[in-house]
Amino acid sequence: MLSYKILRKLENFDRLSFFEGIELLCSDELSVLGYWANEFLGKLHSDKLVRTYNIERNINYTNICVSGCSFCAFCRSVNSADGYVLDDEILFTKIAETVSLGGKQILLQGGLHPLLSFEWYEDLLRRIKVYFPDVNVHGFSPTEVAFFADRFGLSDNEVLLRLRAAGLGSLPGGGAEILVDRVRRELSPNKVSAERWLGICREWHRLGGRGSATMMFGHIETVGERVEHLLRLRDLQDETGGFTSFIPWTFQPNNTRISNIKKVGVWEYLRLLAVSRLFLDNFKTIQSSWVTQGLEIGVLGLSFGADDLGSVMIEENVVAAAGTIHRSNEHEFRQVIKNAGFIAERRNQTIGS
């Protein structure tokens, strides 16, 4: 049973504290959380019944990575027989197909490749903009930015400026996992720290850039660490206002080095989604992750505080490598949103994934 104090805060749409976030994430009153999450969503959006989506493609330009994260089923070593770097013909075919289906954005991310030059990344962006000037490149997570800076002797600011000059449009929130260094040291010790991840987002926002924020949960983190992650994002959003959306998803254990961890269920996912909507009071958009949950649960998330169903993901490789494969199309997206009692609209802004 939620305390009287926290219920009063929910009724008044007051900001929640760290410990109140923990109370909500420990609550077994899922329907109550969903109700208040939707009430808060209605306060933020005048179009209370509208649920948005987008059309884009997740293009992984390479699967070669030196990070060695224990939760990843996608990456390969530099000498792996099935390691790859996409050539222009394949890359441009993927983008052209996306455009033909109505897409205006690509999510461009890859592993931390130890042999590619920084000029390779800049030239890649320039070539994309020459052939597809109207396509937004939502690419290179803070983790990749930090890797480029360290490997090539540049500051984070220099990397961001050069990528933007070459054609980068927005910064995805990949590599956040849980923004607590205890968790990061155990899961991904070769990756950027929580503070630097946030710092790169801060610098990008300071330069006028926009981007998304994410959370991968359901592995070794505690409930308190989930709330700490949300609190750090909320604090930075207070400071910069540069995040366009928040996308939480559950760890997919199959084919990873920590496959012994039991996969988080639907109940816990919907609870985290609803609490995210209540806690992140300065984020306009919360996205439901149908790619990890399946379309049926993804749409159910639209009744637990999420206002966006994400993208009709024409291609997705990272989650699929862990054995979770869901596919859809725009017609199906619109139909399931309508069947759930909402109005389906394509986003007029592209950033989100």
N, C-alpha and C positions, 0 to 999 in steps of 0.2 A: 504494500500500500504506500503510495507516494505521500510524503509529509505535507501538512497543511501549508507550510512556508513555501515549498516548491510549487504546489498547486496555485497559490496566490501569484507567484512569479510568472507562471505560465499564463494565467488569466490576464495579467497586466502586460505581457510580452516584455518582462524585465530580463536583463542580461543574467545569465547563469554563471555561477562560480565553478571553479575546478571541482570542488567536492559535490556540488549539485549535479555536475556532469557525471560523476561516478555513481551517484544515487540513481540517476536515470538509466545508466548503462547496466545497473544491477537489478533494475525493476523487471518483474515478470508480467507487468500490465501492458502488453503490447498494443492492445486496442486503444488504451488511453494515450499512449505515446503517439500512435498514429493520428488520433483525433487532434491532439494539440499541435503536432507537426503540420497538419493540414490547415489548422486555424492560423498558425504563424505564416504559412505559405500564402494564405489569402490576404494577410496583412501586407505582405511584400509585393504582391501582384494584383493589380486591378482586374486582370483577366483570369479569374479564379479557376475557370474550367479549361483553360488552354494548357496543353502539354506539348512541348516542342521536341524536335528531333533534327538530325542533320544527315547528309550523305557525304561520306568521305572514305578514304582508304588508308589503312595502316601499312606503310611501306617500310620494311626493315632493310636498309641498304647493305647491312652486313650482319652476320650472326657470329662473327669472330670477336671474342671478348676476353680480356685478361682479368676481369673483375673477380670471377670465380664465386659468385653468390650461391649460397647453398640452396636457395629457393628457386633457382632458375633452371628450367628444362630446355631453354632455347639456345643458349650460347654454345659455341664450339671453340676449340683452341686453334691457333694459327696454322698448325700442321694437320688439322682434322680433314679427313677425306670429304666430309660433307659441309665444310666451311665455305662461305661464299662472300663475294662482294658484287653487287649488281652492276652490270654494265648499262650503258645508256639506252641501248635498244630495249632491254627488258624494263628498265625504269620508266622510260617515256611511254611504252605501251601500257603500263599500269596506270599512269597518270591520264593518258588519253582515254582509256576505258572509263575511268572515274568521271571525267568531264562529260563523256557521252551519256552517262547515267544521271547527270544533273549535279555532280559533285563540284564544289568550289574550294575544297580544301584537301590536303593530304597531311597525314601524321607521319613525319619522317624521323625515324629513330633507328639506332643500331647499337651494336656492341662496342666496347672500348677497344678498337683495333690498334695494335701496337706498331703497325708499319705504315699506315696512311699518313701523308703529310697534311698540314693544316690547309695548304693551298688546294689540296684535293677537295676538301669540304667546301671551301669558298667557290671553287670552280663548279662543283656540283650544283650549288644554289644558283649560280649565275646561269648555267645552262637551263635549269628548270624555268627560270624567269624569262629567258629568251623565248622558249617554246610555249610556255604556259603562263603568260603575264598576269592573267586574272585568277590564278590559283593561289590561295594562301598556303604558304609552307609553315605548318605548325610543327616545329621540329627542334631537335637537339635539347634534351632535358638538362636540368642543372647538373646532373651527374656527368653528362658528356661535356658540358661547358668546363667543368672543373678539370676533367681529364685533359682536354685540349690545352688549358692554361698551364697545367703542371708539365705536360709532355713537351710543349713548345716554348716554354719559358716566357709566357705572357701573363698579364693580369686577367682576372675574370672580366673586368671592364673592357679590356682590349679585345678579348674573344667575342664578347657580345656586340661590340661596335662593328667589328669586322664581319661577323655573321649577318648582322642587320644590313650592312652596306651591300653584302653579296645577295641579299634577297630573303633573309629570314623574316617571317611575318609575326609569329607569336611563339611563346615558349610553353611546351607541355609540362605537366607536373610529374613526369615519370621519375622514378628513382627515389621517391619520398619514402616508400615503405612505411615505417614508423619513425617519426622524427624525434627519436630518443637514442642517444649514442650507445647505451647498454645493449639495446636490440641490434643496432647497426654493427657493433663490433662482433657480435656473435653470428649474424646472418651474412653480412657483407663487409668484412673488415678492410677490404681494398677500395671501398667506395667512399665518397665524400661524406664528411660529418653532417649532422643535422644543422648545425649553425651555418656551415658554408652553403648547404643547399638553400637555406632560407636567405642567406646573404646574396646569392646569385639571383634569386627571384627579386629581392629588394633592389638590386642594382638594375635589373631589367625594367622593373617598374619605374625606377627613377629616370631611366632613359626614355620613358614614355611608352614602353612595351606592355603588353597584356599577356596573360597566360592562365593556365588552369592549375589546380592543386589536387593531389590525390592521396589516398591511403590504401595500402595493402595490409589487411589485418587477418587475424585468425591463425597465428603461428606461435611465436614464443612470447608475445607481448602480454602485459597485464592490462586489466581494465583501466587502471590509472594511467598507464602509458598511452592508451588510446586517447584518453581525455587530454593528456599533455600534448599530444600531436594536434588535436583540434584547437587547443588553447594557443599554441605557437602560430598556427595559421591565422587564427582570429586576431592575434596581436599584430601580425604583419599586415593583415588586411586593414586594420585600424590605421596603420602607419602609411600605407601606400595606396590602398584601394585598387591594386592592380590585378587581383585574381578575378577571373570571370566566372569560375565555377569550381565546385568541389565534387570529386568522383571517388567514392570508396568502393573497394571490391575485396573479395575474399581470396586468400591464398589458395592456390590450386596445387596440391601436393604430388600428384602423380608424376613420375619420371624425374623427380628432384632428389637431392641428397638427403632431404628431410621428409621423405614420403611416409614416414611412420606417424606423422602428425595427422590427426583426424580432421577432415574437412569440415569447416564451419557450416552449419545448417541454415535454412531459410529464415527461421525465427530470429536467430542472432543477427543475420544480415539486415533484416527489416528493422530490428531494434536500433542497430548502429545507424542506419539511414535516417530514421526518425529523430534520433538524438542529435545527429549532425545538423539537421535542419533547425532544431531548437537551439543548439549551442552556437552555430555559426551565423549569428544574427546579422552579420555584415556581408554575407555572401548572398547574392540574389538568386543564383542557380545551384541546385543540388541535382546531380545526375544519377539515375538508376542504372546499375551495371547489368544489362541483359546479357552481355558477352560472357560473363562468368556465371550468371544465375539462370540463364535461359529466358526466352521472351515472356513466358507466362508470369514468372516471378518479377522480371524486369518491369512489366506493366503494373503488377501489384504494388511495386515500389512507388508508383505515381500516386498512390493513396496513402503513402507513409512519408509525405513531405518532399518527395522529388518532383520537380517540375519539368524535367527533361529526360528523354529516353536514350540520349546519346546518339550514336551514329548508326545508320544502316551500313555496318562495317563490311565493305566489299571484300576486304582481305584482312585477316588477323592471324599472326603467327606465334606470338609469345604465349598467350593463354592456350592456344591450340596444341603447342608443344607439350603442355602438361596434361593433355588428354581431354580438355574441355572445348568442345567445338559446337558453336551455335551459329546458324546463318539465317538471314532474313532478307527482305527487300522493302522498298518504299510502300508498295501497295499493302503488304501485310502489316507494316508499322502503322499506317493510317487506320487500318481496319481494327487492329487490336486496341489502339488508343480510343477509337470511337466506341467500340464494344464495352470499354471500361467506363464509359460515361463522360469522356472528355472530348475536347475539340483539338484535333491534331493540326499542328502548324510547323512547317519547316522554319528553322531559325533564320532570321535575317542577318545574323552575325555567325561567323564560322567557328570561332574558337570554342572549344569545349572539351575535347578528348584529352 
